[in-house]
């Protein structure tokens, strides 16, 4: 690791200049302002989607419980969702977005039309073929993924899987359209569309609960939400005057490069999804409901990861592509500042969620279908996931750096190593720690993945790893967090004592162990987050993206 001479974070003379043709640094200032603005826009939409997602999960617990049936549904739904990470938000976006950005930069918007036509023909043709194969051999697929399922569970899963598989076609098509929208700086529709999906989910769950309909009916609602998702992207695509044009020889050459990048990105993304399926396979060997508890705990960990980690990385991918083309060494600086920004956001969120881990489930899900014991186990699983929140988020940023440099084969190798480690840790932890052990194995493998990513950036691409700066930043921030955590604990316990003294037993239960808890805990946590923000300069905490 290379450590620069000690200097304040605000002194950036040792960093590469923002742009060789922009001596005043205006490009850097505009970029950081735009990045933060777009991140907030996407994060806000994602947060709204996650809130609807929580409501959806509450209704799902009421509808399916935490049982063998919920395990069946979630396992079947995981298959199109995992393909979504490959043919939508993962490998496809990583290969397609930088190419669209580059094509528009070198030519114009019209030059993208033929490329879009060819991309739809090839990618969506592959998606439809994969869907058809899985629908035909649905039984074999379920048996392979969940070896612990009974024959009755497998028979339940087959029709569910067959209905849900076309969902990936709609989402993948939306991802291609979203790639063009990202290239022109439009992130709103790709970010808000999941909210629409969740609204349709909730309507479907409400109808199924009201009329006691079987789970296959709910699957049709999910499929309809995919249609709405695609329709929104098509409308905005044409609104920005994109179209589907005639495919030229030049389009074929450009698309060949896209396919090359896609095939290089595919192993790393596929291996990440394979690791999730391996977790499901192990969880299927545990008592009924274990897959569901893992899913719900992961969903709550996914709130901060999606709201910030995914949103931030989504905005940075096209920016990293432009930065690599104009001034590659500037990426060294962005790696440091991204890591600092991610640490600054994820650690207090993880600490707050860890403090209330069991209460998150007991106050929201507790019912005849979700017991106190299940709430405790789900809280423990969530703790194991939260320990890796920083690494999960940072990995998404570092992956984008590799993709921007067109070096997707390195993440593939590292993902293979991480997957192998995950499998070994699953086998070591599952007997004693059960589902919590599977979550812990995922967290440890993600941390190892981060270390390997950074190490290879330094060794192979001569990235300057400003380790001393990051450590000094982390130490100052930990000091601030320790002080405010102590104050938070005092305030929290003080409020609990006041409630115990002045409230009747019924109101006390509502405000301490039921949903009313969040009516005062939410504002209290928000107040301390605001306090962290406004007092950061007192601890000399400097963040590029907040200047």
C-alpha positions as CSV (number, residue, x, y, z in Angstrom):
1,X,0.0,0.0,0.0
2,X,1.2,3.5,-0.8
3,X,0.7,6.1,1.9
4,X,1.2,9.8,1.0
5,X,2.7,12.3,3.3
6,X,0.5,13.4,6.2
7,X,-1.7,16.2,5.2
8,X,-5.2,17.4,5.8
9,X,-8.1,15.9,3.8
10,X,-9.0,19.2,2.4
11,X,-5.5,19.6,0.8
12,X,-5.9,17.7,-2.5
13,X,-2.7,18.8,-4.2
14,X,-1.4,15.2,-4.2
15,X,-4.5,14.1,-6.0
16,X,-4.8,14.1,-9.8
17,X,-6.3,17.3,-11.2
18,X,-10.0,17.3,-12.0
19,X,-9.5,17.8,-15.7
20,X,-6.4,18.9,-17.7
21,X,-8.5,21.5,-19.5
22,X,-10.2,22.9,-16.4
23,X,-7.6,24.5,-14.2
24,X,-10.1,26.1,-11.9
25,X,-11.5,22.7,-10.9
26,X,-15.0,23.8,-12.1
27,X,-15.5,20.3,-13.6
28,X,-14.9,18.7,-10.2
29,X,-17.2,21.1,-8.4
30,X,-20.0,20.6,-10.9
31,X,-19.5,16.8,-10.8
32,X,-19.6,16.4,-7.1
33,X,-22.7,18.6,-6.9
34,X,-24.4,16.7,-9.7
35,X,-23.4,13.3,-8.2
36,X,-24.8,14.2,-4.8
37,X,-28.0,15.7,-6.3
38,X,-28.6,12.6,-8.5
39,X,-27.8,10.3,-5.6
40,X,-30.3,12.0,-3.4
41,X,-32.9,11.8,-6.2
42,X,-32.4,8.1,-6.7
43,X,-32.0,7.4,-3.0
44,X,-35.3,9.3,-2.3
45,X,-37.1,7.2,-4.8
46,X,-35.5,4.0,-3.5
47,X,-36.4,4.9,0.1
48,X,-40.0,5.4,-0.9
49,X,-39.9,2.0,-2.7
50,X,-38.4,0.4,0.4
51,X,-41.1,1.8,2.6
52,X,-43.7,0.3,0.3
53,X,-41.6,-2.8,0.4
54,X,-41.9,-3.0,4.2
55,X,-45.7,-2.7,3.9
56,X,-45.5,-5.5,1.2
57,X,-43.5,-7.8,3.5
58,X,-46.0,-7.1,6.4
59,X,-48.8,-8.2,4.2
60,X,-46.9,-11.1,2.9
61,X,-46.3,-12.4,6.4
62,X,-50.1,-12.1,7.0
63,X,-50.7,-13.9,3.7
64,X,-48.1,-16.6,3.7
65,X,-46.7,-16.6,7.2
66,X,-43.2,-17.9,7.9
67,X,-43.6,-21.5,6.8
68,X,-43.0,-24.0,4.2
69,X,-45.3,-22.2,1.8
70,X,-43.5,-18.9,2.2
71,X,-40.2,-20.7,1.6
72,X,-41.6,-22.1,-1.6
73,X,-42.8,-18.8,-2.9
74,X,-39.6,-16.9,-2.0
75,X,-37.4,-19.6,-3.6
76,X,-39.4,-19.6,-6.8
77,X,-39.4,-15.8,-6.9
78,X,-35.7,-15.7,-6.3
79,X,-35.0,-17.3,-9.7
80,X,-36.3,-14.5,-11.9
81,X,-35.0,-12.0,-9.4
82,X,-31.5,-13.4,-9.7
83,X,-31.7,-13.3,-13.5
84,X,-32.7,-9.7,-13.0
85,X,-29.2,-9.0,-11.4
86,X,-27.6,-10.5,-14.6
87,X,-29.9,-9.3,-17.4
88,X,-31.0,-6.0,-15.8
89,X,-29.2,-4.2,-12.9
90,X,-25.9,-6.3,-13.0
91,X,-23.9,-7.5,-15.9
92,X,-26.1,-5.9,-18.5
93,X,-26.0,-2.4,-17.0
94,X,-22.3,-2.7,-16.4
95,X,-21.6,-3.5,-20.0
96,X,-24.3,-1.4,-21.7
97,X,-24.3,1.9,-19.8
98,X,-20.6,2.8,-20.4
99,X,-21.0,1.9,-24.1
100,X,-24.1,4.1,-24.6
101,X,-22.3,7.0,-22.8
102,X,-19.3,6.6,-25.0
103,X,-21.4,6.3,-28.2
104,X,-23.3,9.4,-27.4
105,X,-20.2,11.3,-26.4
106,X,-18.4,10.4,-29.7
107,X,-21.4,10.7,-32.0
108,X,-25.0,11.7,-31.0
109,X,-28.2,10.4,-29.6
110,X,-29.4,9.1,-33.0
111,X,-26.4,6.8,-33.1
112,X,-27.8,4.9,-30.2
113,X,-31.0,3.8,-32.0
114,X,-29.6,1.0,-34.0
115,X,-27.6,-0.2,-31.1
116,X,-30.8,-0.3,-29.0
117,X,-32.6,-2.4,-31.7
118,X,-29.8,-4.9,-31.8
119,X,-29.5,-5.1,-28.0
120,X,-33.2,-5.8,-27.7
121,X,-33.1,-8.6,-30.4
122,X,-30.1,-10.3,-28.8
123,X,-30.5,-9.8,-25.1
124,X,-34.2,-10.2,-24.9
125,X,-34.0,-13.2,-27.2
126,X,-31.6,-14.8,-24.7
127,X,-33.9,-13.9,-21.8
128,X,-37.0,-15.4,-23.5
129,X,-35.0,-18.6,-24.3
130,X,-33.8,-18.9,-20.7
131,X,-37.4,-18.3,-19.5
132,X,-38.7,-21.0,-21.7
133,X,-36.1,-23.6,-20.6
134,X,-36.8,-22.9,-16.9
135,X,-40.6,-23.0,-17.3
136,X,-40.3,-26.4,-19.2
137,X,-37.9,-27.9,-16.6
138,X,-39.4,-26.1,-13.5
139,X,-39.4,-29.2,-11.4
140,X,-35.8,-30.1,-12.0
141,X,-34.8,-26.4,-11.3
142,X,-36.5,-26.4,-7.9
143,X,-35.1,-29.7,-6.9
144,X,-31.6,-28.5,-7.7
145,X,-31.9,-25.1,-5.9
146,X,-33.7,-26.4,-2.8
147,X,-32.6,-30.0,-2.2
148,X,-34.2,-29.9,1.3
149,X,-37.8,-29.3,-0.1
150,X,-40.3,-32.0,0.3
151,X,-42.1,-33.4,-2.8
152,X,-45.2,-31.4,-1.8
153,X,-43.2,-28.2,-1.7
154,X,-41.7,-28.9,-5.1
155,X,-45.2,-29.5,-6.6
156,X,-46.3,-26.1,-5.1
157,X,-43.3,-24.3,-6.5
158,X,-43.6,-25.5,-10.1
159,X,-46.7,-23.4,-11.1
160,X,-45.5,-20.4,-9.1
161,X,-42.2,-20.5,-11.0
162,X,-43.8,-20.9,-14.4
163,X,-46.0,-17.8,-13.8
164,X,-43.2,-15.7,-12.4
165,X,-40.5,-16.4,-15.0
166,X,-41.7,-13.8,-17.7
167,X,-41.2,-11.1,-15.0
168,X,-37.5,-11.0,-15.9
169,X,-38.3,-10.2,-19.5
170,X,-40.1,-7.0,-18.6
171,X,-37.4,-6.0,-16.1
172,X,-34.6,-6.7,-18.5
173,X,-36.2,-4.7,-21.3
174,X,-36.6,-1.9,-18.8
175,X,-32.9,-2.1,-18.0
176,X,-31.9,-1.6,-21.6
177,X,-34.1,1.5,-21.9
178,X,-32.8,2.7,-18.5
179,X,-29.3,2.5,-19.8
180,X,-30.1,5.0,-22.5
181,X,-31.9,7.2,-19.9
182,X,-28.8,7.1,-17.6
183,X,-26.7,8.2,-20.5
184,X,-28.6,11.5,-20.7
185,X,-28.6,11.9,-17.0
186,X,-32.2,10.9,-16.3
187,X,-32.4,8.6,-13.3
188,X,-35.9,9.4,-12.0
189,X,-38.0,6.8,-13.9
190,X,-35.5,3.9,-13.3
191,X,-35.6,4.9,-9.6
192,X,-39.3,5.4,-9.2
193,X,-40.5,2.4,-11.2
194,X,-39.8,0.0,-8.3
195,X,-42.2,2.1,-6.2
196,X,-44.9,1.3,-8.8
197,X,-44.0,-2.4,-8.7
198,X,-44.4,-2.4,-4.9
199,X,-47.8,-0.6,-5.1
200,X,-49.1,-3.3,-7.5
201,X,-47.6,-5.9,-5.2
202,X,-49.5,-4.4,-2.2
203,X,-52.8,-4.1,-4.1
204,X,-52.4,-7.8,-5.2
205,X,-51.6,-8.9,-1.6
206,X,-54.6,-6.9,-0.3
207,X,-57.0,-8.5,-2.8
208,X,-55.6,-12.0,-2.2
209,X,-55.9,-11.5,1.6
210,X,-59.4,-10.1,1.3
211,X,-60.7,-13.0,-0.8
212,X,-58.4,-15.7,0.5
213,X,-57.0,-16.4,-3.0
214,X,-54.2,-18.9,-3.6
215,X,-50.7,-17.7,-4.1
216,X,-50.8,-18.3,-7.9
217,X,-53.2,-15.3,-8.1
218,X,-50.6,-13.1,-6.4
219,X,-48.0,-14.2,-9.0
220,X,-50.2,-12.8,-11.8
221,X,-50.2,-9.4,-10.0
222,X,-46.4,-9.6,-9.9
223,X,-46.3,-10.2,-13.6
224,X,-48.6,-7.3,-14.2
225,X,-46.3,-5.0,-12.2
226,X,-43.5,-6.0,-14.6
227,X,-45.6,-4.8,-17.5
228,X,-46.2,-1.4,-15.8
229,X,-42.5,-1.1,-15.1
230,X,-41.7,-1.6,-18.8
231,X,-44.4,0.8,-20.0
232,X,-43.0,3.6,-17.8
233,X,-39.5,3.2,-19.3
234,X,-40.9,3.1,-22.8
235,X,-42.8,6.3,-22.3
236,X,-39.7,8.2,-21.0
237,X,-37.5,6.6,-23.6
238,X,-39.5,8.1,-26.4
239,X,-40.0,11.4,-24.5
240,X,-36.2,11.9,-24.7
241,X,-36.5,11.4,-28.5
242,X,-34.8,8.0,-28.5
243,X,-36.1,5.5,-31.0
244,X,-35.4,2.1,-32.4
245,X,-33.5,2.5,-35.7
246,X,-32.1,0.4,-38.5
247,X,-29.1,-1.8,-37.5
248,X,-25.9,-0.8,-39.3
249,X,-22.5,-2.5,-39.6
250,X,-21.2,0.1,-37.1
251,X,-23.9,-0.9,-34.6
252,X,-22.8,-4.5,-35.0
253,X,-19.2,-3.6,-34.1
254,X,-20.3,-1.5,-31.1
255,X,-22.6,-4.3,-29.9
256,X,-19.8,-6.8,-30.3
257,X,-17.9,-4.8,-27.7
258,X,-21.0,-4.7,-25.5
259,X,-21.2,-8.5,-25.7
260,X,-17.6,-8.8,-24.8
261,X,-18.0,-6.7,-21.7
262,X,-21.2,-8.5,-20.8
263,X,-19.5,-11.9,-21.0
264,X,-16.6,-10.6,-18.9
265,X,-19.1,-9.1,-16.3
266,X,-21.3,-12.2,-16.4
267,X,-19.0,-14.5,-14.3
268,X,-18.7,-12.1,-11.4
269,X,-22.4,-11.3,-11.3
270,X,-23.4,-14.9,-11.9
271,X,-21.1,-16.1,-9.1
272,X,-22.7,-13.5,-6.7
273,X,-26.1,-14.8,-7.5
274,X,-24.9,-18.4,-7.3
275,X,-23.7,-17.6,-3.7
276,X,-27.3,-16.6,-2.9
277,X,-28.7,-19.8,-4.3
278,X,-26.1,-21.7,-2.3
279,X,-27.4,-20.0,0.8
280,X,-31.0,-21.0,-0.2
281,X,-29.9,-24.6,-0.8
282,X,-28.3,-24.7,2.7
283,X,-31.3,-23.0,4.3
284,X,-33.7,-25.5,2.7
285,X,-32.0,-28.1,4.9
286,X,-33.0,-26.1,8.0
287,X,-36.4,-26.1,9.7
288,X,-39.3,-24.7,7.7
289,X,-39.4,-20.9,7.6
290,X,-35.6,-20.5,7.6
291,X,-35.5,-19.3,4.0
292,X,-38.2,-16.8,4.8
293,X,-36.4,-15.4,7.9
294,X,-33.2,-15.0,5.8
295,X,-35.2,-13.2,3.2
296,X,-36.9,-10.8,5.6
297,X,-33.6,-10.0,7.4
298,X,-31.9,-9.5,4.1
299,X,-34.7,-7.2,3.0
300,X,-34.2,-4.9,6.0
301,X,-30.4,-4.8,5.5
302,X,-31.2,-4.1,1.8
303,X,-33.0,-0.8,2.8
304,X,-29.8,1.2,3.6
305,X,-27.9,-0.8,0.9
306,X,-30.4,0.0,-1.8
307,X,-31.2,3.6,-0.6
308,X,-27.5,4.6,-0.5
309,X,-25.1,1.9,-1.7
310,X,-27.0,1.0,-4.9
311,X,-28.1,4.5,-5.6
312,X,-24.6,6.0,-5.2
313,X,-23.0,3.3,-7.4
314,X,-25.7,3.7,-10.0
315,X,-24.9,7.4,-10.3
316,X,-21.2,6.8,-10.2
317,X,-21.0,4.2,-13.0
318,X,-21.4,6.7,-16.0
319,X,-19.3,9.3,-14.1
320,X,-16.5,6.8,-13.6
321,X,-16.7,5.9,-17.3
322,X,-16.3,9.5,-18.3
323,X,-13.5,10.0,-15.7
324,X,-11.6,7.0,-16.9
325,X,-11.7,8.4,-20.5
326,X,-10.6,11.9,-19.5
327,X,-8.3,11.5,-16.5
328,X,-7.9,7.9,-15.3
329,X,-5.8,8.8,-12.3
330,X,-8.7,10.8,-10.9
331,X,-10.3,7.4,-10.1
332,X,-7.8,7.0,-7.3
333,X,-9.2,10.0,-5.5
334,X,-12.8,8.9,-6.1
335,X,-12.0,5.5,-4.6
336,X,-10.9,7.2,-1.3
337,X,-13.7,9.7,-1.2
338,X,-16.3,7.0,-2.1
339,X,-15.0,4.8,0.7
340,X,-15.1,7.7,3.2
341,X,-18.6,8.7,2.1
342,X,-19.9,5.1,2.4
343,X,-18.4,4.7,5.8
344,X,-19.9,8.0,7.0
345,X,-23.4,6.9,5.9
346,X,-23.4,3.1,6.6
347,X,-21.9,2.9,10.1
348,X,-24.4,5.0,12.0
349,X,-27.3,3.3,10.1
350,X,-25.9,-0.1,10.9
351,X,-25.5,0.8,14.6
352,X,-29.0,2.2,14.8
353,X,-30.5,-0.9,13.1
354,X,-28.4,-3.2,15.2
355,X,-29.7,-1.6,18.4
356,X,-33.3,-2.1,17.4
357,X,-32.7,-5.4,15.4
358,X,-35.2,-7.5,17.3
359,X,-37.7,-4.7,17.8
360,X,-37.8,-4.1,14.0
361,X,-39.4,-7.5,13.6
362,X,-41.4,-7.8,16.8
363,X,-43.1,-4.4,16.3
364,X,-43.8,-4.8,12.6
365,X,-44.4,-8.5,11.9
366,X,-45.5,-10.0,15.2
367,X,-48.8,-11.9,14.7
368,X,-50.2,-15.4,14.8
369,X,-48.1,-16.1,11.6
370,X,-44.8,-14.6,13.1
371,X,-43.9,-15.5,16.6
372,X,-41.6,-13.8,19.2
373,X,-39.0,-16.6,18.7
374,X,-39.0,-15.9,15.0
375,X,-38.6,-12.2,15.6
376,X,-35.6,-12.9,17.8
377,X,-34.0,-15.2,15.2
378,X,-34.7,-12.7,12.4
379,X,-33.1,-9.9,14.5
380,X,-30.0,-12.1,15.0
381,X,-29.8,-12.8,11.3
382,X,-30.1,-9.1,10.6
383,X,-27.2,-8.3,13.0
384,X,-25.0,-10.7,11.0
385,X,-25.9,-9.0,7.7
386,X,-25.5,-5.4,9.1
387,X,-21.9,-6.3,10.1
388,X,-21.2,-6.3,6.4
389,X,-23.2,-3.3,5.3
390,X,-20.0,-1.2,4.6
391,X,-18.4,-3.9,2.6
392,X,-21.6,-4.7,0.6
393,X,-21.9,-1.0,-0.3
394,X,-18.2,-0.4,-1.1
395,X,-18.0,-3.5,-3.3
396,X,-20.6,-2.0,-5.6
397,X,-18.5,1.1,-6.0
398,X,-15.3,-0.8,-6.6
399,X,-17.0,-3.1,-9.1
400,X,-17.9,0.0,-11.1
401,X,-14.3,1.1,-11.1
402,X,-13.3,-2.2,-12.7
403,X,-16.2,-1.9,-15.2
404,X,-15.2,1.7,-16.1
405,X,-11.7,0.4,-16.8
406,X,-13.1,-2.5,-18.9
407,X,-11.4,-5.0,-16.5
408,X,-14.4,-7.2,-15.7
409,X,-12.4,-10.4,-15.6
410,X,-10.8,-9.4,-12.2
411,X,-14.1,-9.2,-10.4
412,X,-15.0,-12.5,-11.9
413,X,-11.9,-14.2,-10.4
414,X,-12.4,-12.5,-7.0
415,X,-16.1,-13.5,-7.0
416,X,-15.2,-17.1,-7.6
417,X,-12.8,-17.0,-4.6
418,X,-15.5,-15.3,-2.5
419,X,-18.1,-17.9,-3.5
420,X,-15.8,-20.7,-2.5
421,X,-15.1,-19.1,0.9
422,X,-18.9,-18.6,1.3
423,X,-19.6,-22.3,0.7
424,X,-16.9,-23.3,3.2
425,X,-18.1,-21.0,5.8
426,X,-21.7,-22.1,5.3
427,X,-20.6,-25.7,6.0
428,X,-18.7,-24.6,9.1
429,X,-21.4,-22.3,10.6
430,X,-24.7,-24.0,9.6
431,X,-24.7,-26.7,12.3
432,X,-24.2,-24.4,15.3
433,X,-25.5,-21.0,14.1
434,X,-28.2,-22.2,11.6
435,X,-29.6,-19.3,9.4
436,X,-27.5,-16.7,11.3
437,X,-24.4,-18.7,10.3
438,X,-25.4,-18.4,6.6
439,X,-25.8,-14.6,6.9
440,X,-22.4,-14.4,8.8
441,X,-20.7,-16.4,6.1
442,X,-22.1,-13.9,3.4
443,X,-20.7,-11.0,5.4
444,X,-17.3,-12.4,5.9
445,X,-17.0,-13.4,2.2
446,X,-18.0,-9.8,1.3
447,X,-15.3,-8.4,3.5
448,X,-12.7,-10.6,1.9
449,X,-13.9,-9.6,-1.5
450,X,-13.4,-5.9,-0.6
451,X,-9.8,-6.5,0.5
452,X,-9.0,-8.5,-2.7
453,X,-10.6,-5.8,-4.9
454,X,-8.5,-3.0,-3.3
455,X,-5.3,-5.1,-3.3
456,X,-5.6,-5.9,-7.0
457,X,-6.4,-2.3,-7.9
458,X,-3.2,-1.3,-6.2
459,X,-1.0,-4.2,-7.5
460,X,-2.2,-4.4,-11.1
461,X,-3.4,-0.9,-11.9
462,X,-1.1,1.1,-9.6
463,X,-3.9,2.7,-7.7
464,X,-2.8,4.9,-4.9
465,X,-4.5,3.6,-1.8
466,X,-4.6,6.5,0.6
467,X,-4.8,4.1,3.6
468,X,-3.5,6.5,6.2
469,X,-6.0,9.2,5.2
470,X,-8.8,6.7,5.4
471,X,-7.7,5.4,8.8
472,X,-7.4,8.9,10.2
473,X,-10.8,9.8,8.9
474,X,-12.3,6.6,10.4
475,X,-10.7,7.2,13.8
476,X,-12.1,10.8,13.9
477,X,-15.5,9.5,12.9
478,X,-15.4,6.7,15.4
479,X,-14.7,9.3,18.1
480,X,-17.7,11.4,17.0
481,X,-19.9,8.2,16.9
482,X,-18.9,7.1,20.3
483,X,-19.8,10.4,21.9
484,X,-23.1,10.6,20.2
485,X,-24.0,7.0,20.7
486,X,-23.5,7.5,24.5
487,X,-25.8,10.6,24.3
488,X,-28.3,8.6,22.3
489,X,-28.4,5.8,24.8
490,X,-28.9,8.3,27.7
491,X,-31.8,10.0,25.8
492,X,-33.4,6.7,24.8
493,X,-33.3,5.3,28.3
494,X,-34.5,8.6,29.7
495,X,-37.6,8.6,27.4
496,X,-38.3,5.0,28.4
497,X,-38.3,6.0,32.1
498,X,-40.6,8.9,31.4
499,X,-43.1,6.7,29.5
500,X,-43.0,4.1,32.3
501,X,-43.9,6.8,34.8
502,X,-46.6,8.7,33.0
503,X,-48.4,6.3,30.7
504,X,-51.0,3.7,31.4
505,X,-50.1,0.1,30.7
506,X,-52.0,0.0,27.4
507,X,-50.3,3.1,26.0
508,X,-47.0,2.0,27.5
509,X,-47.2,-1.3,25.5
510,X,-48.1,0.6,22.3
511,X,-45.2,3.1,22.6
512,X,-42.5,0.6,23.7
513,X,-43.2,-2.9,22.2
514,X,-45.6,-2.1,19.4
515,X,-45.6,0.0,16.2
516,X,-45.9,3.2,18.4
517,X,-42.3,2.8,19.3
518,X,-41.2,4.2,15.9
519,X,-43.3,7.3,16.4
520,X,-40.7,8.6,18.8
521,X,-37.6,6.5,18.0
522,X,-37.7,7.6,14.4
523,X,-37.5,11.3,15.1
524,X,-34.9,10.7,17.8
525,X,-32.6,8.7,15.4
526,X,-33.2,11.4,12.7
527,X,-32.2,14.1,15.1
528,X,-28.9,12.4,15.9
529,X,-28.2,11.8,12.2
530,X,-28.7,15.5,11.6
531,X,-26.4,16.2,14.6
532,X,-23.7,14.0,13.0
533,X,-24.0,16.0,9.8
534,X,-23.9,19.5,11.2
535,X,-21.1,18.8,13.8
536,X,-18.8,16.9,11.4
537,X,-16.5,19.9,11.0
538,X,-15.9,19.9,14.8
539,X,-14.2,16.5,14.4
540,X,-12.4,17.6,11.2
541,X,-14.5,15.2,9.1
542,X,-14.1,16.3,5.5
543,X,-16.1,14.7,2.7
544,X,-15.6,15.6,-1.0
545,X,-19.2,14.8,-1.9
546,X,-20.6,17.1,0.8
547,X,-18.5,20.2,0.1
